[in-house]
Amino acid sequence: MIDNTKIIMEKKLKILQTKKWIIPGLFMCFLTFTSQLSAQSRPVIIGYVGGFRGLVNTDLIAAKKLTHINYAFVDIQNNRAWLHREATDTINFRKLVLLKKQNPALKILISIGGWTWSGKFSDAVLTDTARQAFAASAVDIIKKYDMDGIDIDWEYPGRPGYQGNIYRPEDKQNYTLLFRDLRRQLDTLQQQTGRKYLVTTAVGGFKSYLNNADMGSAQQYLDYVNLMTYDYAGGRTARHHTNLYASKLYQSPEFADNAVKEFMTAGVPASKLVMGVAFYGRVSNLAVGAKGIGDTVASTSRGKGYTTIKDSLLKQAGFKLYRDRKAKAPYLYNAETRQFITFDDEWSVRKKCKYVKAKGIAGVMFWEYDSDLKGYLLDEINRVLK
């Protein structure tokens, strides 16, 4: 009788010991799951980091304030993804991946193309054979350097971009097929590694872009569609280059809210759209007699990054800061020199981030990190979105 009681007590003790370990274990699994779910529901913050200049000082990158880094750029040669500056690109890849020690959730992607290196896309994806080989070459790069995905910045399929770029009507269909082939090959790689890989694209933030890209079909293969809702300034009229809404001070259909609506109408879900933020300004020199925005542009010159705008130009005599409250966009004007500067600041970035949350779109991306190394705008993005 005593022996049976001892056996029963020992069994109960073992059960209690098992529960002691199982319950905390289940609790930790629950916490991990909810943490991952929460991370997935948070808006993305995608920063383009320019490797086209050479070595990137990754010590200046606030990895914890980003969800994704898109490395700009990988070039194209002989219809293959190609490291134009292999000596520095490979060092940059290694150092960017090391940022995951600070932020394990950070994703590092290669961005192929860009304004000056988009001219060979049309040939590279013209046939099934060429397109699949191009996709394989891009996948090989991220596999070799332990990265998380591929961003395509084709400026532009089916229409002129940089002077001399090749384009053709077939680009519209081949643009979609490129993403299909990238997705298939990355899914195959995922089966080998057990790791999820991303396919994203940067697109023109204007309606006419959609005439040459079937975004409703392409989006099924894409994780994010990065709207380049900047560089709207141009032509003979002084106007905003990255405004959220239309301005009453001049007439133009190009503004971020319109781009979001047009891409959603074309079939891109809000959950895949990413709003573009400019970390740099655009400069116009206005004609004699001009009083500011909406007046005639005489010439343009290279803009400065936001750190320089905030720390220097805003304090420079002669410049006056204006805020177009209808467009949610700031600008500087110097009446004496007739210099007009359009840019994003903390105020306009805050408006964009609140828009992102209200509309349920995926998040924001910006061009590019080097333009605001003090992090004025990135800090504001994090303050609002996180």
C-alpha positions in Angstrom: 0.0 0.0 0.0 2.8 2.4 0.9 4.7 1.5 -2.3 1.7 2.2 -4.5 1.2 5.6 -2.8 4.8 6.4 -3.5 4.5 5.5 -7.1 1.4 7.6 -7.5 3.1 10.6 -5.9 6.1 10.3 -8.1 3.9 10.3 -11.2 2.1 13.4 -10.1 5.4 15.1 -9.4 6.6 14.3 -12.9 3.4 15.7 -14.4 3.9 18.9 -12.4 7.5 19.2 -13.5 6.5 18.7 -17.1 3.8 21.4 -16.8 6.4 23.6 -15.2 8.4 23.6 -18.4 5.6 23.3 -21.0 3.5 26.3 -19.8 6.4 28.8 -19.9 7.5 27.3 -23.2 4.0 27.8 -24.7 3.9 31.3 -23.3 7.2 32.2 -25.0 5.9 30.7 -28.3 2.8 32.9 -27.9 4.9 36.0 -27.3 7.1 35.2 -30.3 4.1 34.7 -32.5 2.3 37.9 -31.4 5.6 39.8 -31.7 6.0 38.6 -35.3 2.3 39.4 -36.1 2.8 42.9 -34.6 5.9 43.5 -36.7 4.1 42.4 -39.8 1.3 44.9 -39.1 3.6 47.8 -38.5 4.2 50.2 -41.5 7.4 49.5 -43.3 10.2 52.1 -43.5 12.3 51.4 -46.6 15.5 53.4 -47.1 17.5 53.5 -50.3 21.2 53.5 -49.6 23.4 54.7 -52.4 26.3 52.4 -53.3 26.8 54.0 -56.7 29.2 56.5 -55.1 31.5 53.8 -53.7 31.9 52.7 -50.1 28.9 53.3 -47.8 29.7 54.3 -44.2 27.3 51.9 -42.5 28.3 53.3 -39.1 26.0 56.3 -40.0 22.9 54.1 -40.7 20.4 53.9 -37.9 19.5 50.2 -38.5 16.9 50.1 -35.8 14.9 52.8 -37.4 14.5 50.9 -40.7 12.6 47.8 -41.7 14.3 47.5 -45.2 17.4 48.8 -46.9 17.4 48.8 -50.8 21.0 49.0 -52.1 21.2 51.3 -55.0 22.2 50.1 -57.5 23.0 46.9 -59.3 23.6 47.5 -63.0 22.9 45.3 -66.1 25.5 44.0 -68.5 25.0 41.4 -71.3 21.4 40.9 -70.1 22.5 39.9 -66.6 22.4 41.6 -63.3 26.0 43.0 -62.8 28.0 44.6 -60.1 29.2 47.8 -61.8 31.6 48.5 -58.9 32.2 45.0 -57.6 35.2 46.0 -55.4 33.0 48.4 -53.3 29.6 46.7 -53.9 30.8 43.5 -52.2 32.2 45.3 -49.2 29.0 47.3 -48.9 26.9 44.1 -49.1 28.9 42.5 -46.2 28.7 45.6 -44.0 24.9 46.1 -44.7 24.2 42.5 -43.7 26.1 43.1 -40.5 23.6 45.7 -39.5 21.3 42.8 -38.7 23.2 42.4 -35.5 21.6 45.7 -34.4 18.2 44.9 -36.0 17.6 41.2 -36.7 14.3 42.0 -38.5 16.1 44.2 -41.0 15.8 43.1 -44.6 18.5 44.0 -47.2 17.6 44.0 -50.9 19.5 44.8 -54.0 17.9 47.4 -56.2 18.6 46.9 -59.9 18.5 49.8 -62.4 17.8 53.4 -61.3 17.6 56.4 -63.5 20.9 56.1 -65.3 21.2 52.3 -65.4 17.7 51.3 -66.6 18.5 51.4 -70.3 19.2 47.7 -70.6 16.1 46.3 -69.0 14.1 46.1 -72.2 16.7 43.8 -73.9 17.3 41.8 -70.8 13.7 40.7 -70.5 12.7 40.6 -74.1 12.6 36.8 -74.5 11.8 33.9 -72.1 15.4 32.7 -72.3 16.9 36.2 -71.6 14.4 37.0 -68.9 14.9 33.7 -67.0 18.7 34.1 -67.2 18.5 37.7 -66.0 16.3 36.6 -63.1 18.8 33.8 -62.2 21.7 36.3 -62.2 19.9 38.5 -59.8 19.0 35.6 -57.5 22.6 34.5 -57.6 23.7 37.8 -56.2 21.4 37.8 -53.2 22.2 34.1 -52.6 25.9 34.7 -52.7 25.8 37.7 -50.4 23.1 36.5 -48.0 20.5 39.1 -48.7 16.7 39.2 -48.6 15.3 40.2 -51.9 15.3 42.1 -55.2 14.0 45.5 -56.0 13.5 46.5 -59.6 13.8 50.2 -60.4 13.1 50.3 -64.1 12.7 53.9 -65.3 10.7 53.3 -67.4 9.1 50.3 -69.2 7.5 51.3 -72.5 8.5 55.0 -72.4 11.6 57.2 -72.4 13.6 57.7 -69.3 17.3 58.7 -69.3 18.4 59.9 -72.7 19.3 56.9 -75.0 17.4 54.3 -73.0 16.0 51.5 -75.0 12.2 50.9 -74.7 9.6 49.1 -76.7 5.8 48.3 -76.5 6.6 44.7 -75.4 8.0 46.1 -72.2 4.5 46.2 -70.7 4.0 42.5 -70.8 7.6 41.7 -70.1 7.6 43.8 -67.0 5.0 41.5 -65.5 6.8 38.4 -66.7 10.0 39.6 -65.1 8.4 39.7 -61.7 6.8 36.3 -62.3 10.2 34.8 -63.1 11.9 36.4 -60.2 9.2 35.2 -57.8 9.4 31.6 -59.1 13.2 31.5 -58.8 13.1 33.0 -55.3 10.4 30.5 -54.3 12.8 27.8 -55.4 15.6 29.3 -53.3 13.2 29.5 -50.4 12.6 25.8 -50.6 16.3 25.3 -50.3 16.9 27.7 -47.4 13.6 27.9 -45.6 13.9 31.7 -45.8 11.3 34.1 -47.3 12.6 36.4 -50.1 11.1 39.6 -51.3 10.3 41.0 -54.7 9.6 44.8 -54.9 9.6 47.5 -57.4 10.0 51.3 -57.6 7.5 52.9 -59.9 6.8 56.4 -61.3 4.3 58.2 -59.1 2.2 59.5 -61.9 -0.8 58.2 -63.8 0.8 57.9 -67.3 3.2 55.3 -65.8 0.3 52.9 -65.7 -0.2 53.1 -69.5 3.0 51.1 -69.9 2.8 48.7 -66.9 0.1 46.3 -66.1 0.3 46.8 -62.3 -2.8 44.8 -61.6 -1.1 41.7 -63.0 2.4 42.5 -61.8 1.3 43.1 -58.2 0.5 39.4 -57.6 4.2 38.7 -57.7 5.3 41.7 -55.6 5.6 42.3 -51.9 5.7 46.1 -52.2 5.2 48.7 -54.8 7.4 51.8 -54.0 5.7 54.9 -55.3 8.3 57.5 -56.3 6.1 60.3 -55.3 8.8 62.9 -55.8 10.5 64.7 -58.7 7.2 66.2 -59.7 9.0 69.6 -60.1 10.0 70.2 -63.7 9.1 72.1 -66.8 8.7 75.9 -67.0 6.6 76.3 -63.8 7.9 76.5 -60.3 6.1 73.7 -58.4 6.4 71.3 -55.6 8.4 68.2 -56.2 7.0 65.9 -53.5 3.6 67.2 -52.5 0.9 65.0 -50.8 -2.1 66.8 -52.4 -2.8 69.2 -55.3 -1.8 72.8 -54.9 -4.1 75.8 -55.5 -1.1 77.8 -56.6 -0.7 76.1 -60.0 -2.4 73.3 -62.0 -0.9 69.8 -62.1 -2.3 66.2 -61.8 1.0 65.0 -60.2 0.8 64.6 -56.4 1.1 61.7 -54.0 -2.6 61.2 -53.1 -3.5 61.0 -56.8 -0.7 58.4 -57.4 -2.0 56.2 -54.5 -5.6 56.4 -55.9 -4.5 55.6 -59.5 -2.4 52.6 -58.5 -5.2 51.2 -56.3 -7.7 51.7 -59.2 -5.2 49.8 -61.4 -5.4 46.8 -59.1 -2.6 47.3 -56.5 -3.8 46.6 -53.0 -3.3 49.4 -50.4 -1.3 46.9 -48.3 1.4 46.7 -51.0 1.7 50.4 -51.8 4.6 52.4 -50.2 4.6 56.2 -50.1 7.8 57.9 -51.3 9.4 60.6 -49.2 12.2 62.9 -50.6 15.2 63.4 -48.3 16.5 66.0 -50.8 15.3 69.3 -52.4 15.0 70.5 -56.0 16.2 74.0 -57.0 14.8 76.3 -59.6 16.0 79.8 -60.6 13.0 81.8 -61.5 12.6 84.4 -64.3 12.9 88.2 -63.7 9.8 89.5 -62.0 8.8 86.1 -60.5 7.4 86.1 -57.0 7.6 82.5 -56.2 5.7 79.2 -56.7 3.6 79.0 -59.9 5.9 81.5 -61.7 8.2 80.9 -64.6 11.4 78.9 -64.3 14.5 80.2 -66.0 16.8 77.4 -65.1 17.3 74.6 -62.6 20.3 73.5 -60.5 21.3 70.7 -58.2 19.3 70.4 -55.0 20.7 69.8 -51.5 19.9 67.1 -48.9 17.6 67.9 -46.1 20.3 68.2 -43.5 21.9 71.0 -45.5 18.5 72.6 -46.0 17.6 72.6 -42.3 21.0 73.5 -40.9 22.1 76.0 -43.5 19.6 77.3 -46.0 16.7 77.8 -43.5 19.1 80.1 -41.6 20.5 81.9 -44.6 19.5 85.5 -45.0 17.1 86.2 -47.8 15.3 82.8 -47.7 11.8 82.7 -46.5 10.0 79.4 -45.6 6.5 78.9 -46.9 4.0 76.1 -46.3 1.4 75.3 -48.9 -1.2 74.0 -46.5 -3.5 72.7 -49.3 -0.7 70.6 -50.8 0.9 69.8 -47.5 4.3 70.8 -48.9 6.9 73.4 -47.8 9.2 75.5 -50.0 11.9 78.2 -49.7 12.0 81.3 -51.8 14.6 84.1 -52.0 13.0 87.1 -53.6 16.4 88.8 -54.2 18.1 85.9 -55.9 14.8 84.4 -57.2 15.9 80.9 -56.0 13.0 78.5 -55.3 13.6 75.3 -53.4 11.1 72.6 -52.9 11.5 69.7 -50.4 10.0 67.5 -47.6 10.5 68.6 -44.0 9.3 67.3 -40.7 5.9 68.9 -41.1 5.2 67.4 -44.6 6.7 64.0 -43.6 4.3 64.0 -40.6 1.4 64.6 -42.9 2.5 61.8 -45.2 2.9 59.3 -42.4 -0.5 60.1 -41.0 -1.9 59.6 -44.5 -0.2 56.2 -44.6 -1.8 55.1 -41.4 -5.3 56.5 -42.3 -5.3 54.8 -45.8 -3.9 51.5 -44.6 -1.0 51.5 -47.0 2.1 49.5 -46.4 4.4 52.3 -45.2 7.0 54.8 -46.5 10.2 54.6 -48.5 12.7 57.4 -49.1 15.5 58.5 -51.4 18.0 58.5 -50.1 19.8 57.9 -46.8 22.9 60.0 -47.5 20.8 63.2 -48.0 19.9 63.5 -44.3 22.6 61.8 -42.3 21.5 63.6 -39.1 18.2 61.7 -39.4 15.8 64.6 -39.0 13.3 63.1 -41.3 13.9 59.5 -40.4 13.3 60.4 -36.7 10.0 62.0 -37.6 8.9 59.0 -39.7 9.7 56.7 -36.7 7.9 59.0 -34.3 4.7 58.9 -36.3 4.7 55.4 -37.6 6.0 53.6 -34.5 
